[in-house]
Amino acid sequence: MTGTDRRVLIVGGGPVGLMTALLLADSKIPCTLFEAEAELPTDLRASTFHPPTLDLLDRLGLAAALIRRGRICPTWQIRLHETHERAEFDLAVLRGDTAHPYRLQCEQANLSRLLLDEVRRMPTVELRFGARVQDATQDADGVELQLEDGNRVRGALLIGADGARSTIRRAAGQEFDGTTYPETTILATTDFPFEQHLPSLSNVNYVWTRHGTFSLLRLPDRWRCSLYPDVNQPVEEALRPENIEARLQEIVARPVPYTVLESRAYRVHMRIVRDYRVGRIVLVGDAAHINSPSGGMGMNGGLHDAFNLVATLGEIWRGAPLDLLDRYARQRRPVAEAEILSQADRNRSRMQERDPARRRALLAELQQIAADPARCHAYLLRSSMIDGLRRAALL
Ligand SMILES: Cc1cc2nc3c(=O)[nH]c(=O)nc-3n(C[C@H](O)[C@H](O)[C@H](O)COP(=O)(O)OP(=O)(O)OC[C@H]3O[C@@H](n4cnc5c(N)ncnc54)[C@H](O)[C@@H]3O)c2cc1C
């Protein structure tokens, strides 16, 4: 292939698409990125960065800037609201495994902005914002995108990083098998200092209450509260300020109303495609797999996909056969299934547990793990996504 035909086409300018563009630029592989929105999407989404993701960002010189914008969280806990009993996990046991033995709480839009700034400096990356892709086709020589504005663009390879409702996934003929969980989650942020009212709170807390469950994650200047309305309550009702207020009052009762800075509702799914690669089309991030945000792994997993895929593409650009792309699929799909979707599903089920006796048994088991250095180390290697990356490298 010659001229513009040799470019890699990326659809989607979320964190995974932008990361893929930056890594391709680093490998001197020319690419064009198409993002449907005119501006970077900045809606309230991921906030947890796991240690190996920070290690990977460090390779690009981006970890320090992200860490400055976020809050370092050396511990996380699962607790019973009424009694304050808890199991607390200290990531310091991962010191020998990572240069970042903590979780970072930082809005994902911060990473997208950092990535966009970098990508804009790269002469081999062409960025097209406000460019919605409608369809894609492929033949023996390349791929072709059909844009909403009527234009067509050809390239050598197509990377679908266009999120959960991926057009590229559909164009590749892939189903998105799995389930949608029954509950809706309300995410609300507030500047109320929960840490001054709930004893021994970590910066990351998953909490069982008499009424159900909630989680509290601490950003530099606010808390993110995930609230679970009753399954039967319609979303519009759950999102009403008075209903969010009622949920927050159940966490810490106070005489004056909470200041809610932002709120949104979201549904939780567990889905994965069968094939990450179909000919010259490859899927990454949410376009390939989505999971419960419990444990904060979706975006992290998507970023890990990008690093793996671009390492493979580098070899192909240097002359390896196109079928080497199967290695990306072989290494990343089983890890997404076993380490991301299943773990997120277990995290969600644990917090959905309502039976007090069963909760006590779960808490006791977690406390035992946290107190035993060897078990705690093994547990955190897995929940911090280090095991997943190591496993992928062996496949
Ligand atoms: C409330 C919430 C909390 C979360 N918390 C965490 C967490 O703590 N940690 C974690 O790791 N993950 C978390 N996640 C998941 C995380 O947000 C996603 O995994 C992540 O955004 C996926 O990134 P992506 O780039 O693959 O897709 P997206 O971020 O969805 O980006 C896709 C991009 O493609 C663009 N696009 C779509 N269709 C087209 C088209 N046809 N043409 C051109 N462009 C198109 C979209 O505009 C968008 O910009 C959370 C998710 C939610 C909803």
The ligand as an SDF file (V2000), in Angstrom:
LIG
                    3D

 53 58  0  0  0  0  0  0  0  0999 V2000
  -19.7320    5.7070   35.9650 C   0  0  0  0  0  0  0  0  0  0  0  0
  -18.5600    4.9730   35.4000 C   0  0  0  0  0  0  0  0  0  0  0  0
  -17.4470    4.7740   36.1870 C   0  0  0  0  0  0  0  0  0  0  0  0
  -16.3530    4.1010   35.6730 C   0  0  0  0  0  0  0  0  0  0  0  0
  -15.2670    3.9250   36.4680 N   0  0  0  0  0  0  0  0  0  0  0  0
  -14.1730    3.2930   35.9770 C   0  0  0  0  0  0  0  0  0  0  0  0
  -12.9670    3.2370   36.7500 C   0  0  0  0  0  0  0  0  0  0  0  0
  -12.8980    3.7610   37.8650 O   0  0  0  0  0  0  0  0  0  0  0  0
  -11.8780    2.6350   36.1960 N   0  0  0  0  0  0  0  0  0  0  0  0
  -11.9230    2.0840   34.9460 C   0  0  0  0  0  0  0  0  0  0  0  0
  -10.9070    1.5220   34.5220 O   0  0  0  0  0  0  0  0  0  0  0  0
  -13.0380    2.1640   34.1860 N   0  0  0  0  0  0  0  0  0  0  0  0
  -14.1580    2.7590   34.6570 C   0  0  0  0  0  0  0  0  0  0  0  0
  -15.2560    2.9150   33.8560 N   0  0  0  0  0  0  0  0  0  0  0  0
  -15.2210    2.4590   32.4700 C   0  0  0  0  0  0  0  0  0  0  0  0
  -14.5480    3.4940   31.5530 C   0  0  0  0  0  0  0  0  0  0  0  0
  -15.2130    4.7380   31.6270 O   0  0  0  0  0  0  0  0  0  0  0  0
  -14.5430    2.9770   30.1370 C   0  0  0  0  0  0  0  0  0  0  0  0
  -14.0160    1.6630   30.1500 O   0  0  0  0  0  0  0  0  0  0  0  0
  -13.7000    3.8590   29.2040 C   0  0  0  0  0  0  0  0  0  0  0  0
  -14.2980    5.1040   28.9740 O   0  0  0  0  0  0  0  0  0  0  0  0
  -13.5010    3.1530   27.8620 C   0  0  0  0  0  0  0  0  0  0  0  0
  -12.7220    3.9620   27.0380 O   0  0  0  0  0  0  0  0  0  0  0  0
  -12.8270    3.8140   25.4510 P   0  0  0  0  0  0  0  0  0  0  0  0
  -11.8770    4.8150   24.9150 O   0  0  0  0  0  0  0  0  0  0  0  0
  -12.7230    2.3850   25.0800 O   0  0  0  0  0  0  0  0  0  0  0  0
  -14.3410    4.2080   25.1000 O   0  0  0  0  0  0  0  0  0  0  0  0
  -15.0830    5.5990   25.3170 P   0  0  0  0  0  0  0  0  0  0  0  0
  -14.5160    6.3280   26.4710 O   0  0  0  0  0  0  0  0  0  0  0  0
  -16.5280    5.2830   25.3290 O   0  0  0  0  0  0  0  0  0  0  0  0
  -14.7250    6.4330   24.0110 O   0  0  0  0  0  0  0  0  0  0  0  0
  -15.2880    6.1060   22.7710 C   0  0  0  0  0  0  0  0  0  0  0  0
  -15.2150    7.3390   21.8710 C   0  0  0  0  0  0  0  0  0  0  0  0
  -15.6530    6.9860   20.5640 O   0  0  0  0  0  0  0  0  0  0  0  0
  -16.4620    8.0180   20.0380 C   0  0  0  0  0  0  0  0  0  0  0  0
  -17.3390    7.4170   19.0360 N   0  0  0  0  0  0  0  0  0  0  0  0
  -18.3600    6.5610   19.2370 C   0  0  0  0  0  0  0  0  0  0  0  0
  -18.9210    6.2170   18.0720 N   0  0  0  0  0  0  0  0  0  0  0  0
  -18.2370    6.8650   17.1030 C   0  0  0  0  0  0  0  0  0  0  0  0
  -18.3540    6.9030   15.6800 C   0  0  0  0  0  0  0  0  0  0  0  0
  -19.2830    6.1920   15.0410 N   0  0  0  0  0  0  0  0  0  0  0  0
  -17.4940    7.6790   14.9740 N   0  0  0  0  0  0  0  0  0  0  0  0
  -16.5250    8.3870   15.6230 C   0  0  0  0  0  0  0  0  0  0  0  0
  -16.3870    8.3940   16.9700 N   0  0  0  0  0  0  0  0  0  0  0  0
  -17.2220    7.6360   17.7020 C   0  0  0  0  0  0  0  0  0  0  0  0
  -17.2070    8.5500   21.2490 C   0  0  0  0  0  0  0  0  0  0  0  0
  -17.6730    9.8740   21.0440 O   0  0  0  0  0  0  0  0  0  0  0  0
  -16.1300    8.4650   22.3380 C   0  0  0  0  0  0  0  0  0  0  0  0
  -15.3860    9.6490   22.4520 O   0  0  0  0  0  0  0  0  0  0  0  0
  -16.3800    3.5950   34.3510 C   0  0  0  0  0  0  0  0  0  0  0  0
  -17.5060    3.7950   33.5530 C   0  0  0  0  0  0  0  0  0  0  0  0
  -18.5900    4.4810   34.0760 C   0  0  0  0  0  0  0  0  0  0  0  0
  -19.8080    4.6920   33.2160 C   0  0  0  0  0  0  0  0  0  0  0  0
  1  2  1  0
  2  3  1  0
  2 52  2  0
  3  4  2  0
  4  5  1  0
  4 50  1  0
  5  6  2  0
  6  7  1  0
  6 13  1  0
  7  8  2  0
  7  9  1  0
  9 10  1  0
 10 11  2  0
 10 12  1  0
 12 13  2  0
 13 14  1  0
 14 15  1  0
 14 50  1  0
 15 16  1  0
 16 17  1  0
 16 18  1  0
 18 19  1  0
 18 20  1  0
 20 21  1  0
 20 22  1  0
 22 23  1  0
 23 24  1  0
 24 25  2  0
 24 26  1  0
 24 27  1  0
 27 28  1  0
 28 29  2  0
 28 30  1  0
 28 31  1  0
 31 32  1  0
 32 33  1  0
 33 34  1  0
 33 48  1  0
 34 35  1  0
 35 36  1  0
 35 46  1  0
 36 37  1  0
 36 45  1  0
 37 38  2  0
 38 39  1  0
 39 40  1  0
 39 45  2  0
 40 41  1  0
 40 42  2  0
 42 43  1  0
 43 44  2  0
 44 45  1  0
 46 47  1  0
 46 48  1  0
 48 49  1  0
 50 51  2  0
 51 52  1  0
 52 53  1  0
M  END
$$$$
